[in-house]
Amino acid sequence: MLIYRGSTGFCAGVRNAVDTALAHKKDRVIYTLGNLIHNDCVIKSLEAVGVFAVFDVNSLNAKDTVVISSHGAPKKTVERLIEKGVKVIDATCPFVKKIHERVEKDCADGYGVVIIGDREHTEVKGIAGWCQDAQIITDEKEMDFSFSDKFSIVCQTTFDLDKYREIKKNIQLLATKLYKIVVFYDSICYTTVERQKEAVLLSSMSDAVLVLGDKSSSNTNKLVQIAKKKCNFVYLISNVSDLKSVQIQNISKLGLLSGASTPTELITEVINTMIETNNDTVIIEDVKESEALTQVEEQKTEVKKEKKEMSMKDAMKKYAPRQYREGMRLKGRVVSADNTGILVALDNAGKNDTGFIDKDEAEMEGAYSPENYKPDMELDVIIIPKGNDKNNKSINLSKKAYDALKVDDERVKGILAGDEFELSCTQEVKGGLLGKIGTYTVFVPASQIRMGFVQNLSEYLNKPLRLKALPPKDEPEESEDESKRPRNPKRIVASQRIVLEEEKAQREEDFWNSIPEGSVVSGKVKRFATFGAFVSLKYMDALVHNSELSWSRKKINSPDEVLTINTTYDFQVLSVDRENGKISLGYKQLQPKPEEIAMTKYPVGTITKGKVVRLVKFGAFVELEPGIDGLVHISQINHGWIKSANEALKVDDEVEVKVMGIENDRITLSIKELLPEEEVAQAPMFDINLGTDEEKPSRISQFNKRMEGQDRNDKRDRRKFRNEDGDEPREYISSSSVVTLADLFKQNEKIDD
């Protein structure tokens, strides 16, 4: 029997966890947070020496020692252990530790975290505990793209490599369609990758495959699944007794694999059992995926040594395998054409190979017709993927794809002339992004991706960019040896920043042209200041001063008396200062004026009620309703003469008024018009008060009385009144002063003069 043996024993992370637990054991009990590894045999052997697993943090006490397994643990769990005073020894696998650091950082940076793996696995639970609201998926269909605009995607370290690659590819396609940003962290550890590749290799070489490991081990189960794809007889061996179900005698070539948590003792025991039960000689051959590749390289070397006298060129022509790759552009000649497609002979390195152009890959436009392709007709073709048919050994070619390259190359002429174009860059390089258009390579420097600093270039990978070609530099680029070299004609340096800046400048130009003075604009109130409100007008903010908010004579102390934050209103443009970027708006200009409301609601002759809001020398202001008030002149307060309005009224009095007139934004009112004459106290016939100059009759009033003949009668009445009681002077007491008759005579003489 020939046994092909792959990598065996613990992986580095598991070995470190076991060694760490045993090193701290000494003479005391050591606890592990959950099972240290996923293997029952190893767990039992650890318990035998005093290393026990605990699954509840509350069961641990201060000064206990606990070892974190290689799978890691949630951050809050570790913090809680430390708070309890438990001594924590972290044996988390370095690969898992890097995932913890990655998701914690990306979550803080606003990424939605996605974990590809088994949601019940200890490692996955631990990773999820280092971020918030992580999505755990096993298929791209389970991913919720509405969760965020950008995602950080990690993978369980023991996940199936081929399945991960398929999920990654599908997520990238979906993200491109949905304009989402996805950043992958390829976190499957190298041990898992190596053993999965060995599983593919050994299962294809062997009649049967034994996978040694525990049923609870995720990576062991993955090896079983992979091996079953290539071999019909695959067995999971957890202990030697499981070998009873395997017919070892009938197997000539046996593949032997083990999981990362399988102890070497089990592997040795299984091999010894097979040797004892097999009559034939057992040959053990260690085969690794990397060694198989080395054997292929050695075969190539032997071929080259076969004839030393051959030139290198001749040897390459005869023995070197064809180095065909996807995307390679070639020339070929038509061998034959039928309804399925075109057989093409390829001339490469002096020897003919053949390729096939499927009928669907022949024409960009129009229907395919084999009659159009005559033997020896020369064609330009490009190598394309083979698709899902892995048994297809021919080279798949496309004439249509090459013709599309020619169309793109023709389009480049316009791009170089300044036309805008759209491109998704597929590669991140130092200093920028790379993409392809036709046969040209497009480089977008990081400084030209947007108007501002780009911190993470990967956010723009596979995302459509709107670009314009930058003019080539006058000076040639310099190589490493500082010798001058010509510019690469197939390289275009492009910028999205130019496009965005041009659009911004055009928007600003259109904006300023759309707001002439006097125009009406719509804007949202953004914030308040003591002197006014700032309004957002799409591309910039404008100011509405408090004085432009209301027609009311009442002073506006704060704009919130009229406007509401985050509410949209119409405003009138009062002034535009484009040079300094300032716009002044008015709100009251679009509101009805008080007199306009008054003329409709309070026409002349209207009788209504109002409140006294202010007293002045010449009268009182009465508010008919908020924002509308009128003046009651002092002469219209009462039928009798009053010196001041406050003799009859006070602020906040409610009075009944009559609208007398509306003119030049002013409303005149009257209280007197609504008072009956008999209710007014009669003024005294004589009210002589000569104590002050302000109370003396004016010269104009005296002149008017003379003209009307009243002044002479008044003098006569006064003289008559003086002589009623004789000529002897005596005191005369009025309501407001005390004077003698001699004083009155002197005063009258002055008036006659």
C-alpha positions in Angstrom: 0.0 0.0 0.0 1.2 3.4 -0.9 0.2 6.1 1.6 0.3 9.8 0.5 0.5 11.8 3.6 -0.1 15.5 3.7 0.6 18.1 6.5 -0.2 16.6 9.9 -0.4 17.7 13.5 -1.5 20.9 15.2 -1.3 24.1 13.4 0.8 26.9 15.0 -2.1 28.6 16.6 -3.5 25.4 18.3 0.0 24.3 19.4 0.6 27.7 21.0 -2.7 27.6 22.9 -2.0 24.1 24.3 1.6 24.9 25.2 0.5 28.1 26.9 -2.1 26.3 29.1 0.4 23.6 30.1 3.1 26.2 30.9 0.9 28.1 33.3 -0.5 25.0 34.9 2.2 24.2 37.4 0.6 23.1 40.7 -2.7 24.9 40.3 -5.9 24.5 38.3 -6.1 26.3 35.0 -9.3 27.2 33.2 -9.9 27.7 29.5 -12.7 29.9 28.2 -14.6 27.3 26.3 -12.8 24.3 24.8 -9.2 25.1 24.1 -9.4 23.2 20.7 -12.1 21.2 18.9 -10.9 17.7 19.7 -12.4 15.5 22.4 -9.3 13.4 22.9 -7.1 16.4 23.6 -9.7 18.0 25.9 -9.8 14.8 28.0 -6.0 14.7 28.2 -5.9 18.3 29.4 -8.5 17.6 32.0 -6.4 14.8 33.3 -3.6 17.2 34.2 -5.8 19.9 35.6 -6.9 22.1 32.7 -10.6 22.5 32.6 -13.0 24.4 30.3 -15.6 26.9 31.6 -18.4 28.3 29.5 -19.8 30.9 31.9 -17.8 33.9 33.0 -19.8 34.0 36.3 -18.3 30.7 37.4 -14.9 32.3 37.7 -13.7 34.1 40.8 -11.0 36.7 41.4 -7.4 35.4 41.2 -8.5 32.5 39.0 -6.4 32.0 35.8 -8.2 31.6 32.5 -6.7 31.0 29.0 -8.3 32.4 25.9 -8.3 29.7 23.2 -6.8 30.2 19.8 -10.3 31.0 18.5 -10.4 34.3 20.5 -13.2 35.8 22.5 -15.5 38.9 22.3 -13.9 42.1 23.6 -16.6 42.6 26.3 -16.0 39.1 27.6 -12.3 39.8 28.1 -13.1 43.2 29.8 -15.5 41.5 32.2 -13.0 38.9 33.2 -10.5 41.6 34.0 -13.1 43.6 36.0 -13.7 40.5 38.1 -10.0 40.2 38.9 -9.5 37.1 36.9 -6.0 36.6 35.5 -6.4 36.4 31.7 -3.8 34.7 29.5 -4.5 35.5 25.8 -3.6 32.6 23.5 -5.6 33.9 20.5 -4.2 32.9 17.2 -2.2 35.8 15.6 -4.3 35.5 12.4 -7.6 35.8 14.4 -6.1 38.7 16.4 -5.5 40.6 13.2 -9.1 40.1 12.2 -10.2 41.5 15.6 -8.1 44.6 15.1 -9.4 45.0 11.5 -13.1 44.9 12.3 -12.7 47.1 15.3 -11.0 49.8 13.3 -13.2 49.5 10.2 -16.4 49.6 12.4 -15.1 52.8 14.1 -14.5 54.3 10.6 -18.1 53.8 9.6 -17.9 50.5 7.7 -20.6 47.8 7.9 -18.7 44.6 9.0 -19.6 41.3 7.3 -18.2 38.0 8.5 -18.2 35.0 6.1 -18.3 31.9 8.3 -20.3 29.6 10.6 -22.3 31.8 13.0 -22.2 29.1 15.7 -18.4 28.8 15.5 -16.4 30.1 18.5 -14.0 32.1 16.3 -16.9 33.8 14.4 -18.7 34.7 17.7 -15.4 36.2 19.0 -14.9 38.3 15.8 -18.4 39.6 16.0 -17.7 40.7 19.6 -15.1 43.3 18.4 -17.6 45.4 16.3 -21.2 46.4 16.3 -24.1 44.9 14.3 -21.9 42.5 12.2 -23.6 40.5 9.5 -22.6 36.8 9.5 -23.2 35.1 6.2 -22.4 31.8 4.4 -23.6 33.0 1.0 -23.7 36.3 -0.8 -27.5 36.1 -1.0 -27.6 36.5 2.8 -25.8 39.9 2.7 -28.0 43.0 3.3 -26.5 45.8 1.2 -29.0 48.4 2.6 -27.1 48.2 5.9 -24.4 50.7 4.8 -22.8 52.3 1.8 -19.4 50.7 2.5 -18.5 47.3 3.9 -15.4 45.6 5.4 -15.6 41.9 4.8 -13.6 39.3 6.7 -13.6 35.5 6.7 -13.4 32.7 9.2 -9.8 31.4 9.1 -10.9 27.8 8.5 -13.5 28.6 5.8 -13.6 26.7 2.4 -11.2 28.6 0.2 -13.0 27.9 -3.1 -16.3 28.8 -1.7 -14.9 32.0 -0.2 -13.5 33.0 -3.6 -16.9 32.4 -5.3 -18.7 34.4 -2.6 -16.2 37.3 -2.9 -16.6 37.4 -6.7 -20.4 37.5 -6.5 -20.4 40.2 -3.7 -18.1 42.4 -5.9 -20.5 42.1 -8.8 -23.5 42.9 -6.7 -21.7 45.9 -5.0 -20.7 47.3 -8.4 -24.4 47.2 -9.5 -25.6 48.8 -6.3 -22.8 51.4 -6.2 -21.5 50.1 -2.9 -17.9 50.0 -1.6 -16.6 46.6 -0.5 -13.2 46.0 1.0 -12.1 42.4 1.5 -9.6 41.1 4.1 -8.5 37.7 2.9 -8.2 36.2 6.4 -8.2 32.4 5.7 -4.9 31.3 7.4 -2.1 29.9 5.4 -2.3 26.5 7.2 -6.0 26.1 6.1 -5.2 27.1 2.5 -2.2 24.7 2.4 -4.2 21.7 3.8 -7.2 22.4 1.5 -4.9 22.4 -1.5 -3.4 19.2 -0.3 -6.9 17.7 0.0 -7.5 18.5 -3.7 -4.2 17.0 -4.7 -4.2 13.8 -2.6 -7.9 13.0 -3.3 -7.2 13.1 -7.1 -4.2 10.7 -6.6 -5.7 8.2 -4.2 -8.2 5.4 -4.3 -9.5 6.4 -0.8 -8.8 9.2 1.6 -8.7 9.2 5.4 -9.3 12.6 7.1 -8.1 12.4 10.7 -9.8 14.8 13.2 -12.7 15.5 15.4 -16.3 15.8 14.1 -16.6 19.2 15.9 -13.6 20.6 14.0 -14.7 23.1 11.3 -11.4 22.8 9.3 -11.5 19.0 9.5 -15.1 18.9 8.1 -14.0 21.2 5.3 -11.2 18.8 4.3 -13.8 16.0 4.1 -16.0 18.1 1.8 -13.2 19.0 -0.5 -11.8 15.5 -0.8 -15.3 14.1 -1.7 -15.3 16.2 -4.8 -12.3 14.2 -6.3 -12.6 10.9 -4.5 -15.6 8.6 -3.9 -14.2 7.0 -0.8 -13.5 9.5 2.0 -13.7 8.6 5.7 -13.6 10.8 8.8 -11.5 9.1 11.5 -11.8 10.5 15.0 -10.1 7.5 16.7 -8.6 4.2 15.8 -11.9 2.3 16.2 -13.3 4.2 13.2 -10.9 2.3 11.0 -13.1 -0.8 11.4 -15.5 0.6 8.8 -12.7 1.0 6.2 -11.7 -1.9 4.0 -7.9 -1.1 4.1 -6.9 -4.3 2.4 -8.6 -3.3 -0.9 -6.8 0.1 -1.1 -3.6 0.4 -3.0 -3.2 4.2 -2.9 -4.4 5.9 0.3 -4.5 9.6 1.0 -4.0 10.7 4.6 -5.0 14.2 5.8 -5.5 15.7 9.2 -7.2 18.8 10.6 -5.4 21.6 12.4 -6.5 20.3 15.8 -5.5 16.7 15.3 -2.7 15.4 17.6 0.2 13.5 16.1 -0.5 10.7 18.5 -3.7 9.8 16.6 -1.9 10.0 13.2 0.9 7.7 14.4 -1.6 5.2 15.9 -3.7 5.1 12.6 -0.6 4.5 10.5 0.7 1.7 12.8 -2.8 0.0 12.7 -2.8 0.1 8.9 0.7 -1.4 8.8 -0.3 -4.2 11.2 -3.5 -5.1 9.4 -2.1 -4.9 5.9 -0.1 -7.9 4.6 1.6 -5.9 1.8 4.5 -3.6 2.4 3.3 -0.1 3.4 5.2 2.8 1.7 4.6 6.3 3.2 5.3 9.2 0.9 4.9 12.7 2.2 3.3 14.8 -0.5 2.5 18.5 -0.2 0.9 20.8 -2.7 4.0 22.9 -2.8 6.2 19.8 -3.4 4.0 18.7 -6.3 4.6 22.1 -8.0 8.3 21.7 -7.4 8.2 18.3 -9.1 6.7 20.0 -12.2 9.5 22.6 -12.2 12.1 19.8 -11.9 10.6 18.1 -15.0 11.0 21.3 -17.0 14.6 21.5 -15.9 15.4 17.9 -17.0 13.9 18.6 -20.4 16.2 21.6 -20.8 19.2 19.5 -19.9 18.4 16.8 -22.4 20.4 18.4 -25.2 22.9 20.9 -24.0 24.0 21.7 -27.6 20.7 23.2 -28.4 20.4 27.0 -28.3 18.1 28.5 -25.7 15.8 29.7 -28.5 15.6 26.2 -30.1 15.0 24.6 -26.7 12.2 27.0 -26.0 10.6 26.4 -29.4 10.7 22.6 -28.9 10.0 22.1 -25.2 8.7 25.2 -23.5 5.0 25.0 -22.8 2.8 27.7 -24.3 2.3 30.5 -21.9 -1.2 31.5 -22.8 -3.2 33.7 -20.5 -6.6 35.4 -20.4 -6.6 38.7 -22.2 -3.6 37.9 -24.4 -4.1 39.4 -27.9 -3.0 37.2 -30.8 -3.1 36.8 -34.5 -4.4 33.6 -36.1 -5.5 32.0 -39.4 -8.9 30.4 -40.1 -8.6 26.6 -40.4 -12.3 25.9 -40.8 -15.7 27.4 -39.9 -19.1 25.8 -39.3 -22.4 26.6 -37.5 -20.8 26.2 -34.1 -17.9 28.6 -34.6 -14.4 29.0 -36.1 -11.3 26.9 -35.6 -8.2 29.1 -35.6 -4.5 28.3 -35.9 -2.3 30.4 -33.6 1.3 31.2 -34.5 3.2 31.6 -31.2 7.0 31.1 -30.7 7.4 29.3 -34.0 4.9 26.5 -33.4 1.2 26.3 -34.3 -1.5 25.9 -31.7 -5.2 26.0 -32.2 -8.0 27.8 -30.6 -11.7 28.1 -31.1 -14.0 31.1 -31.6 -17.6 30.3 -30.5 -20.2 31.7 -32.9 -21.4 34.1 -30.1 -17.8 35.5 -29.9 -17.4 36.2 -33.6 -19.5 39.3 -34.4 -20.0 42.5 -32.5 -23.0 43.4 -34.7 -25.1 41.3 -37.1 -25.5 37.5 -37.3 -22.7 35.0 -37.6 -22.2 33.3 -40.9 -19.5 30.6 -41.5 -19.3 31.6 -45.2 -17.7 34.9 -44.2 -14.6 33.1 -42.8 -12.5 31.4 -45.5 -9.5 29.2 -44.8 -6.2 31.1 -44.1 -8.1 34.3 -43.5 -6.1 36.3 -40.9 -8.0 37.3 -37.7 -7.2 39.4 -34.6 -8.4 37.5 -31.5 -8.1 37.7 -27.7 -8.1 34.8 -25.2 -11.2 34.7 -23.0 -12.0 32.5 -19.9 -13.2 28.9 -20.5 -16.2 29.2 -18.3 -17.6 26.4 -16.2 -16.5 23.6 -18.5 -13.3 22.5 -16.8 -12.9 19.6 -19.2 -12.5 22.0 -22.1 -8.8 21.8 -23.1 -8.9 24.1 -26.1 -8.0 27.8 -26.0 -11.2 30.0 -26.0 -10.9 32.9 -28.3 -13.0 35.9 -29.1 -12.9 38.1 -32.2 -15.8 40.2 -30.9 -13.8 41.2 -27.8 -10.8 42.2 -29.9 -13.1 44.3 -32.2 -14.4 45.9 -29.0 -10.9 46.9 -28.1 -10.5 48.5 -31.5 -13.7 50.5 -30.9 -12.4 51.6 -27.5 -9.0 52.6 -29.0 -10.9 54.7 -31.5 -12.8 56.3 -28.6 -9.5 57.1 -27.0 -8.9 59.7 -29.7 -11.8 61.8 -28.4 -10.6 61.2 -24.8 -7.1 62.5 -25.6 -8.9 65.5 -27.3 -10.6 66.3 -24.0 -13.9 64.3 -24.1 -15.2 63.1 -20.7 -15.4 59.3 -20.2 -16.5 56.9 -17.5 -14.3 54.1 -16.2 -14.1 51.7 -13.3 -10.6 51.1 -12.0 -9.8 47.6 -11.0 -6.3 47.9 -9.5 -4.9 49.9 -6.6 -1.2 50.9 -7.0 1.1 53.3 -5.2 -0.2 56.8 -5.6 -3.5 56.0 -7.4 -5.8 53.6 -9.4 -5.4 51.8 -12.6 -8.0 50.8 -15.2 -8.1 49.7 -18.9 -9.9 51.1 -21.9 -9.2 49.3 -25.1 -5.4 48.7 -25.3 -4.7 51.7 -23.1 -3.9 51.8 -19.4 -5.5 54.6 -17.5 -3.9 55.9 -14.3 -5.9 58.1 -11.9 -3.6 59.8 -9.3 -5.0 59.8 -5.7 -5.0 63.7 -5.8 -7.3 63.6 -8.9 -10.0 61.3 -7.6 -12.0 64.0 -5.8 -11.9 67.6 -4.5 -10.1 66.8 -1.3 -7.8 64.2 0.3 -8.5 60.6 -0.4 -7.6 58.5 2.7 -8.6 55.0 1.4 -8.0 54.4 -2.3 -9.7 51.0 -2.1 -13.1 52.7 -1.6 -13.0 53.8 -5.2 -12.1 50.4 -6.7 -14.6 49.0 -9.2 -16.6 52.2 -8.8 -17.5 54.2 -11.9 -15.4 57.4 -12.2 -16.1 60.3 -14.5 -12.8 61.3 -16.0 -10.9 63.6 -18.3 -7.4 63.0 -19.6 -4.8 65.3 -18.2 -2.4 66.9 -20.7 1.0 65.2 -20.9 3.9 66.8 -19.0 6.4 68.6 -21.0 9.4 66.9 -19.4 9.9 63.2 -19.9 9.6 60.8 -17.0 12.8 59.5 -15.3 13.7 55.9 -14.8 15.6 54.5 -11.9 19.0 55.1 -13.5 17.9 58.7 -14.0 18.3 58.4 -17.8 15.6 60.1 -19.8 13.0 58.0 -21.5 10.0 58.9 -23.7 6.5 58.9 -22.4 4.4 55.7 -22.8 2.0 56.4 -25.6 -0.4 53.7 -24.3 -0.8 55.3 -20.9 -3.4 58.0 -20.0 -3.3 60.0 -16.9 -6.9 61.0 -16.1 -8.7 63.1 -13.5 -12.2 63.1 -12.0 -11.3 66.2 -9.9 -11.2 68.3 -13.1 -14.7 67.2 -14.0 -16.1 67.9 -10.5 -14.4 71.3 -10.4 -15.8 72.2 -13.8 -19.3 71.2 -12.7 -19.0 73.1 -9.5 -17.9 76.2 -11.4 -20.8 75.9 -13.8 -23.3 75.3 -11.0 -22.1 78.5 -9.2 -22.3 80.4 -12.5 -25.9 79.2 -13.0 -26.7 80.0 -9.4 -25.5 83.6 -9.5 -27.3 84.1 -12.8 -30.5 82.8 -11.3 -30.7 85.3 -8.4 -30.9 88.8 -9.7 -32.0 91.5 -7.3 -35.8 91.5 -6.8 -36.2 87.8 -7.8 -38.0 85.3 -5.5 -36.1 82.3 -4.3 -36.9 79.3 -2.1 -34.6 78.4 0.8 -34.5 76.4 4.0 -33.8 78.2 7.3 -30.5 76.7 8.5 -29.5 78.5 11.7 -30.4 81.6 13.8 -28.2 84.5 14.9 -29.1 87.5 17.2 -29.3 89.8 14.1 -31.1 87.5 11.7 -31.4 84.1 10.1 -29.2 82.2 7.7 -31.0 80.5 4.8 -29.6 77.7 2.6 -30.0 78.5 -1.1 -28.8 75.2 -2.6 -25.1 76.2 -3.1 -24.6 78.8 -0.4 -26.1 80.5 2.6 -27.8 83.9 2.5 -28.8 86.3 5.4 -32.2 87.6 6.3 -31.8 90.5 8.7 -34.3 90.9 11.6 -35.4 94.2 10.1 -36.5 92.4 6.9 -38.7 89.8 8.6 -41.9 91.7 9.4 -43.8 94.9 8.6 -44.8 95.2 12.2 -43.6 98.4 14.0 -42.7 96.2 16.9 -39.0 95.4 17.0 -38.0 91.8 16.1 -35.5 90.7 18.8 -34.9 87.2 17.4 -35.7 85.6 14.0 -37.5 82.7 15.7 -40.4 85.1 16.3 -41.2 84.8 12.6 -39.3 81.8 11.1 -38.8 78.1 12.1 -35.5 76.1 11.8 -35.4 73.5 8.9 -38.5 75.0 7.3 -38.5 76.2 3.7 -39.9 79.7 2.8 -40.0 82.0 -0.2 -37.7 85.1 0.0 -37.0 88.1 -2.1 -33.4 88.9 -3.1 -32.6 92.4 -1.8 -28.9 92.6 -2.8 -26.2 90.4 -4.4 -22.5 90.8 -3.8 -21.0 88.1 -6.0 -17.4 89.3 -5.4 -17.6 88.7 -1.7 -20.1 85.9 -1.9 -22.9 87.6 0.0 -26.7 87.6 -0.6 -29.2 89.6 1.4 -32.8 88.4 1.5 -36.1 89.8 2.6 -39.1 87.9 4.0 -41.6 90.7 4.7 -41.5 91.9 1.1 -43.5 88.9 0.1 -46.0 89.3 2.9 -49.0 91.7 2.8 -48.4 95.1 4.3 -50.5 96.2 7.3 -52.3 98.9 5.4 -53.3 96.3 2.7 -54.8 94.1 5.3 -56.4 97.1 7.0 -58.0 98.4 3.8 -59.6 95.1 3.3 -60.5 94.2 6.9 -60.9 97.7 8.3 -62.3 100.1 5.7 -63.0 103.7 6.7 -66.0 104.0 9.0 -65.4 100.6 10.6 -66.0 100.4 14.4 -63.8 97.9 16.2 -62.0 97.3 19.4 -58.3 97.6 20.1 -55.7 97.7 22.8 -53.6 100.7 23.7 -50.0 99.7 23.1 -48.1 103.0 23.3 -48.7 106.6 24.5 -47.0 109.6 23.0 -47.3 113.4 23.4 -49.6 113.7 20.4 -51.9 110.7 21.1 -52.1 107.0 21.6 -51.3 104.0 19.3 -54.0 101.3 19.4 -53.4 97.8 18.1 -56.3 96.4 16.1 -54.5 93.0 15.7 -50.9 91.8 15.8 -49.0 93.9 13.2 -51.7 96.4 12.6 -52.1 99.5 14.7 -53.4 103.0 14.3 -53.0 106.4 15.8 -55.7 108.1 18.0 -54.7 111.8 17.9 -55.0 113.6 21.3 -57.8 115.7 19.7 -59.7 112.4 19.0 -59.6 111.0 22.5 -62.2 113.1 24.2 -64.7 115.9 23.3 -63.1 118.1 25.9 -59.6 119.5 25.9 -56.9 117.4 27.5 -53.2 118.2 28.0 -51.9 114.7 27.4 -53.2 111.3 26.3 -52.2 109.7 29.6 -54.9 111.8 31.3 -57.5 109.7 29.6 -55.8 106.4 28.7 -53.1 104.0 29.8 -51.2 101.2 28.1 -53.2 97.9 27.8 -56.6 99.7 28.0 -59.1 98.1 25.6 -61.0 100.8 23.7 -63.6 101.1 21.0 -62.4 103.1 18.0 -63.6 104.2 14.6 -61.4 104.0 11.5 -61.2 107.6 10.2 -58.7 107.2 7.4 -55.9 105.0 5.8 -53.2 106.9 4.0 -49.5 106.5 3.4 -49.2 103.4 5.5 -50.9 105.2 8.4 -54.3 104.4 10.0 -56.0 107.2 11.9 -58.5 106.3 14.5 -61.0 108.1 16.8 -62.4 107.4 20.2 -64.2 110.7 20.5 -66.5 109.9 17.5 -68.0 107.1 19.5 -68.6 109.2 22.7 -72.0 111.0 23.0 -71.9 114.8 23.5 -73.9 114.8 26.8 -71.4 112.5 28.5 -68.6 115.0 28.0 -68.0 117.5 30.9 -68.5 121.2 29.9 -65.4 123.3 29.9 -65.5 126.4 32.2 -66.2 129.8 30.5 -63.0 131.3 31.9 -59.9 129.4 32.6 -57.3 132.0 33.2 -53.9 130.6 34.0 -51.1 132.9 33.3 -48.6 131.2 35.6 -46.4 129.9 32.7 -45.6 131.0 29.2 -46.8 127.6 27.7 -50.3 128.3 28.9 -50.5 131.8 27.4 -52.6 132.2 24.2 -50.5 132.1 21.1 -50.1 135.2 18.9 -51.8 133.3 16.0 -54.9 132.4 18.1 -55.1 136.1 19.3 -54.8 137.3 15.7 -57.6 134.9 14.6 -59.9 136.2 17.4 -59.3 139.8 16.4 -60.2 139.0 12.8 -63.5 137.4 14.0 -64.3 140.3 16.4 -64.1 138.1 19.4 -61.1 139.7 21.1 -62.8 143.0 21.6 -65.9 141.4 23.2 -63.6 139.4 25.4 -61.9 142.5 26.6 -65.2 144.2 27.3 -66.4 141.1 29.2 -63.2 141.2 31.3 -63.5 144.9 32.1 -67.1 144.4 33.0 -66.2 141.5 35.2 -63.5 143.6 37.0 -65.8 146.5 37.9 -68.6 144.4 39.3 -67.2 144.7 42.9 -65.7 148.2 42.8 -62.3 149.4 41.8 -60.4 148.2 44.7 -57.8 145.5 43.9 -58.2 142.2 45.6 -57.2 138.6 45.2 -58.6 136.4 42.5 -58.3 132.6 42.9 -58.6 130.5 39.8 -58.5 126.7 39.5 -54.8 126.7 38.7 -53.2 129.9 40.1 -53.4 132.8 42.6 -53.1 136.4 41.2 -54.3 139.9 42.2 -56.5 142.1 40.0 -53.5 144.4 39.5 -51.7 141.5 37.9 -54.6 140.8 35.7 -54.7 144.4 34.5 -51.0 144.3 33.6 -51.5 141.1 31.7 -54.5 142.5 29.8 -52.4 145.5 28.8 -49.8 143.2 27.3 -52.4 141.4 25.3 -53.9 144.7 24.0 -50.4 145.7 22.9 
